[in-house]
Amino acid sequence: MSRRRCVTVLALAASAAVWTAPAAGAATKTVLAGGPPPKASQAGRLRFPAALDLNGFFRRRVTIHVGDSVRWVFSQRVVHTVTFLAPGTPVPTLEQQDPAHPYTGVKDAAGNDFWFNGQPSLLIPPDHAAPVGGPTTDGRTYHNSGLSAPAFKPYKLRFTRAGTFHYVCLVHPGMTGTVRVLAPGHRVPSARANRRAAVREMRRAVREARKLARFHPRGNRVVAAHDRGVVSWFRFFPATRRIKVGQSVRFSISSRSEIHTIAFGPESYRDNLEKNLIQGGPVGPVFNAQIFLPSDPPPLPPYDGTNHGNGFLNTGILDTNPSTPVPRTSTVRFTKAGTYIFECTIHPGMEGTIKVS
């Protein structure tokens, strides 16, 4: 679920699209799923700022012939899926509540049960987590790459029928792409033209990201990321917030495609959580309750660096989706002077600091 890296791209500027007649044999077009791609050359040597990711498909709209294939190459920073839904099917959430298999036996550093024991577990259905559908599609049935991690291997589909087929990433709402499949005899963009178009799309996104990075929220606020469109910053704004003892900090999120958490506690404890974002469950993988759910029933208690026996306090996930019960904001009051590091335990390396005096 997931950060480092304008550019001089030879022959990009003002290039008209290159068109080719159908080849005698089947062809394969490449689409980049997320960014930056695994190889710098796939982005035309575009330099990505540190902590920047892109939740998009590049080229977003690819055109092929019947019998041709599309090969999706995944960014290796963040988990994605390539998912074609059956016609008329709404986009599902990645996870589902499983009341038949609640969380059990989760204890804090002091040996006490967390409040969410007995709550429904957050199940990732097997047909979301794993590949479904085989190597060919006519656009009428569900096909899914499964979660790109841990192997991040490319996903390839051959299209056997003409039509326009839309697909999504189940992990990141709003991350969509289109495959347009034409009958033989129609002209389609060449692989070279597709690469150029993909780089242009990424360049526009990086320019937008640099503008968004100038964000400076006022007051005792900390914003997890400052995103728009496909831009996904793995940064807190500001990285350091100074307050007085007894004051509160309001944590919020602006991203429409990402979720984030704010978790305090020892680095080793937080690192261990990061490594166990997804855990095995009775009927399939489940999300770690200590990451996805708040450490205490909301509203969160005051923080003094000793919560739960080791200073652990977590907002649980924050998002901006109005159709979910997940909050967009969470407020924490600090009652003891100190320097407190927090991070998003979904995206390792996304850290911030609260200094209380």
RATA-V260771 format. One record per pair of residues at least 4 apart in sequence whose C-alpha atoms are under 8 Angstrom apart, sorted by the first residue. I is the first residue (numbers start at 1). J is the second residue. If there is no record, write none. Layout:
BEGIN
<<I	J> <I	J>>
END
This chain:
BEGIN
<<1	78> <1	79> <1	80> <1	171> <1	346> <1	347> <2	77> <2	78> <2	79> <2	346> <2	347> <2	348> <3	50> <3	51> <3	52> <3	53> <3	77> <3	234> <4	48> <4	49> <4	50> <4	51> <4	52> <4	53> <5	36> <5	47> <5	48> <5	49> <5	50> <5	51> <5	52> <6	46> <6	47> <6	203> <7	44> <7	45> <7	46> <7	47> <8	44> <8	45> <8	46> <9	13> <9	44> <9	45> <9	46> <11	15> <12	196> <12	200> <17	189> <17	193> <18	189> <18	190> <18	192> <18	193> <19	187> <19	188> <19	189> <19	190> <19	193> <20	187> <20	188> <20	189> <20	190> <21	185> <21	186> <21	187> <21	188> <22	65> <22	184> <22	185> <22	186> <22	187> <22	188> <23	27> <26	67> <26	68> <26	69> <27	67> <27	68> <27	69> <28	68> <28	69> <28	70> <28	71> <29	62> <29	64> <29	68> <29	69> <29	70> <29	71> <29	191> <29	194> <30	70> <30	71> <30	72> <30	73> <30	191> <31	57> <31	58> <31	59> <31	60> <31	62> <31	70> <31	71> <31	72> <31	73> <31	198> <32	37> <32	57> <32	58> <32	59> <32	72> <32	73> <32	74> <32	75> <32	198> <33	37> <33	55> <33	56> <33	57> <33	58> <33	72> <33	73> <33	74> <33	75> <33	80> <34	53> <34	54> <34	55> <34	56> <34	57> <34	58> <34	74> <34	75> <34	78> <34	80> <35	53> <35	54> <35	55> <35	56> <35	74> <35	75> <35	202> <36	40> <36	43> <36	48> <36	53> <36	54> <36	75> <37	42> <37	43> <37	73> <37	74> <37	75> <37	76> <38	42> <38	74> <38	75> <38	76> <39	43> <40	44> <40	45> <40	46> <41	45> <42	195> <43	198> <43	199> <43	202> <44	199> <46	199> <46	203> <48	52> <48	206> <49	206> <51	233> <51	234> <51	235> <51	350> <52	209> <52	231> <52	232> <52	233> <52	234> <53	77> <53	78> <53	231> <53	232> <53	233> <53	234> <54	205> <54	230> <54	231> <54	232> <55	172> <55	175> <55	230> <55	231> <55	232> <55	257> <56	60> <56	175> <56	176> <56	177> <56	230> <57	175> <57	176> <57	177> <58	197> <58	198> <58	199> <58	201> <58	202> <59	194> <59	195> <59	197> <59	198> <59	201> <60	176> <60	177> <60	178> <60	198> <61	177> <61	178> <61	179> <61	180> <62	178> <62	179> <62	180> <62	194> <63	179> <63	180> <63	181> <63	182> <63	188> <63	189> <64	68> <64	69> <64	179> <64	180> <64	181> <64	182> <64	188> <64	189> <65	162> <65	181> <65	182> <65	183> <65	184> <65	186> <65	188> <66	159> <66	160> <66	161> <66	162> <66	181> <66	182> <66	183> <66	184> <67	158> <67	159> <67	160> <67	161> <68	158> <68	159> <68	160> <69	156> <69	157> <69	158> <69	159> <70	156> <70	157> <70	158> <71	154> <71	155> <71	156> <71	157> <72	82> <72	154> <72	155> <72	156> <73	153> <73	154> <73	155> <74	80> <74	148> <74	152> <74	153> <74	154> <75	79> <75	152> <76	149> <76	152> <79	147> <79	148> <79	149> <79	171> <80	147> <80	148> <80	149> <80	169> <80	170> <80	171> <80	172> <81	144> <81	145> <81	146> <81	147> <81	148> <81	168> <81	169> <81	170> <81	171> <82	144> <82	145> <82	146> <82	155> <82	167> <82	168> <82	169> <82	170> <83	142> <83	143> <83	144> <83	145> <83	146> <83	167> <83	168> <83	169> <83	170> <84	139> <84	141> <84	142> <84	143> <84	144> <84	165> <84	166> <84	167> <84	168> <85	89> <85	90> <85	91> <85	141> <85	142> <85	143> <85	167> <86	139> <86	140> <86	141> <86	142> <87	140> <87	141> <91	168> <91	170> <92	170> <93	170> <93	171> <94	124> <94	125> <94	128> <94	170> <94	171> <95	122> <95	123> <95	124> <95	125> <96	122> <96	123> <96	124> <96	125> <97	120> <97	121> <97	122> <97	123> <98	102> <98	120> <98	121> <98	122> <98	123> <99	119> <99	120> <99	121> <100	120> <101	120> <101	121> <101	282> <102	117> <102	118> <102	119> <102	120> <102	121> <103	116> <103	117> <103	118> <103	119> <103	120> <103	121> <103	289> <104	117> <104	118> <105	113> <105	117> <106	113> <106	114> <106	117> <107	111> <107	112> <107	113> <107	114> <108	112> <108	113> <108	114> <108	308> <108	309> <109	308> <109	309> <109	310> <110	308> <110	309> <110	310> <112	308> <113	117> <114	295> <114	296> <115	295> <115	296> <115	297> <116	289> <116	293> <121	286> <121	287> <121	289> <122	286> <122	287> <122	289> <123	281> <123	284> <123	285> <123	286> <123	287> <124	128> <124	129> <124	284> <124	285> <124	286> <124	287> <125	129> <125	284> <125	285> <126	130> <126	284> <126	285> <127	131> <127	132> <127	144> <127	146> <128	144> <128	146> <128	147> <128	170> <129	146> <129	147> <129	285> <130	144> <130	145> <130	146> <130	147> <131	143> <131	144> <131	145> <131	146> <131	147> <132	142> <132	143> <132	144> <132	145> <132	146> <133	137> <133	141> <133	142> <133	143> <133	144> <134	143> <135	156> <135	157> <135	158> <136	157> <136	158> <136	159> <136	160> <137	141> <137	143> <137	157> <137	158> <137	159> <137	160> <137	161> <138	159> <138	160> <138	161> <139	159> <139	161> <139	163> <139	165> <145	155> <148	152> <148	153> <159	181> <161	181> <162	180> <162	181> <162	182> <162	183> <163	180> <163	181> <163	182> <164	178> <164	179> <164	180> <164	181> <165	178> <165	179> <165	180> <165	181> <166	176> <166	177> <166	178> <166	179> <167	176> <167	177> <167	178> <168	173> <168	174> <168	175> <168	176> <168	177> <169	173> <169	174> <169	175> <169	176> <172	257> <172	258> <173	256> <173	257> <173	258> <174	256> <174	257> <175	230> <175	257> <182	186> <189	193> <189	194> <190	194> <191	195> <192	196> <193	197> <194	198> <195	199> <196	200> <197	201> <198	202> <199	203> <200	204> <201	205> <202	206> <203	207> <204	208> <205	209> <205	230> <205	231> <206	210> <206	231> <207	211> <208	212> <208	231> <209	213> <209	227> <209	231> <209	232> <209	233> <210	214> <212	226> <212	227> <212	228> <213	226> <215	226> <215	237> <216	237> <216	238> <217	221> <217	222> <217	223> <217	237> <217	238> <220	241> <220	243> <220	248> <220	249> <220	250> <221	241> <221	249> <221	250> <221	251> <221	252> <222	236> <222	237> <222	238> <222	241> <222	249> <222	250> <222	251> <222	252> <223	236> <223	237> <223	238> <223	251> <223	252> <223	253> <223	254> <224	234> <224	235> <224	236> <224	237> <224	251> <224	252> <224	253> <224	254> <224	255> <224	260> <225	232> <225	233> <225	234> <225	235> <225	236> <225	237> <225	253> <225	254> <225	255> <226	232> <226	233> <226	237> <226	253> <226	254> <226	255> <227	231> <227	232> <227	233> <227	254> <227	255> <227	256> <228	232> <228	255> <228	256> <230	257> <232	255> <232	257> <232	258> <234	347> <234	350> <235	239> <235	350> <235	351> <236	350> <236	351> <236	352> <238	352> <239	351> <239	352> <239	353> <240	352> <240	353> <240	354> <240	355> <241	353> <241	354> <241	355> <242	354> <242	355> <242	356> <242	357> <243	247> <243	248> <243	354> <243	355> <243	356> <243	357> <244	337> <244	356> <244	357> <245	334> <245	335> <245	336> <245	337> <245	356> <245	357> <246	333> <246	334> <246	335> <246	336> <247	333> <247	334> <247	335> <248	331> <248	332> <248	333> <248	334> <249	331> <249	332> <249	333> <250	329> <250	330> <250	331> <250	332> <251	262> <251	329> <251	330> <251	331> <251	332> <252	318> <252	328> <252	329> <252	330> <253	259> <253	260> <253	318> <253	319> <253	320> <253	328> <253	329> <254	319> <254	320> <255	259> <255	319> <255	320> <256	319> <256	320> <256	321> <258	319> <259	317> <259	318> <259	319> <260	317> <260	318> <260	319> <260	344> <260	345> <260	346> <260	347> <261	291> <261	292> <261	314> <261	315> <261	316> <261	317> <261	318> <261	343> <261	344> <261	345> <261	346> <262	314> <262	315> <262	316> <262	317> <262	342> <262	343> <262	344> <262	345> <263	270> <263	312> <263	313> <263	314> <263	315> <263	316> <263	342> <263	343> <263	344> <263	345> <264	270> <264	311> <264	312> <264	313> <264	314> <264	340> <264	341> <264	342> <264	343> <265	269> <265	270> <265	305> <265	310> <265	311> <265	312> <265	313> <265	341> <265	342> <266	270> <266	310> <266	311> <266	312> <267	271> <268	272> <269	273> <270	274> <270	345> <271	275> <271	345> <271	348> <272	276> <273	277> <273	288> <273	290> <273	291> <273	345> <274	345> <274	346> <274	347> <274	348> <276	288> <277	287> <277	288> <277	291> <277	345> <277	346> <278	285> <278	286> <278	287> <278	288> <279	285> <279	286> <279	287> <279	288> <280	284> <280	285> <280	286> <281	285> <281	286> <287	291> <287	292> <288	292> <289	293> <290	294> <290	295> <290	314> <290	316> <291	314> <291	316> <291	317> <291	345> <291	346> <292	316> <292	317> <293	314> <293	315> <293	316> <293	317> <294	298> <294	300> <294	313> <294	314> <294	315> <294	316> <294	317> <295	300> <295	312> <295	313> <295	314> <295	315> <295	316> <296	300> <296	301> <296	313> <296	314> <299	330> <299	331> <300	315> <300	330> <300	331> <300	332> <301	332> <301	333> <302	332> <302	333> <302	334> <302	335> <303	307> <303	313> <303	332> <303	333> <303	334> <303	335> <303	336> <304	311> <304	334> <304	335> <304	336> <304	337> <305	310> <305	311> <305	312> <305	336> <305	340> <306	310> <306	311> <306	312> <307	311> <307	312> <307	313> <308	312> <308	313> <315	330> <317	326> <317	327> <318	326> <318	327> <318	328> <318	329> <319	326> <319	327> <319	328> <320	327> <320	328> <321	326> <334	356> <336	356> <336	357> <337	355> <337	356> <337	357> <338	355> <338	356> <338	357> <339	353> <339	354> <339	355> <339	356> <340	353> <340	354> <340	355> <340	356> <341	351> <341	352> <341	353> <341	354> <342	351> <342	352> <342	353> <342	354> <343	348> <343	349> <343	350> <343	351> <343	352> <344	348> <344	349> <344	350> <344	351> <345	350>>
END
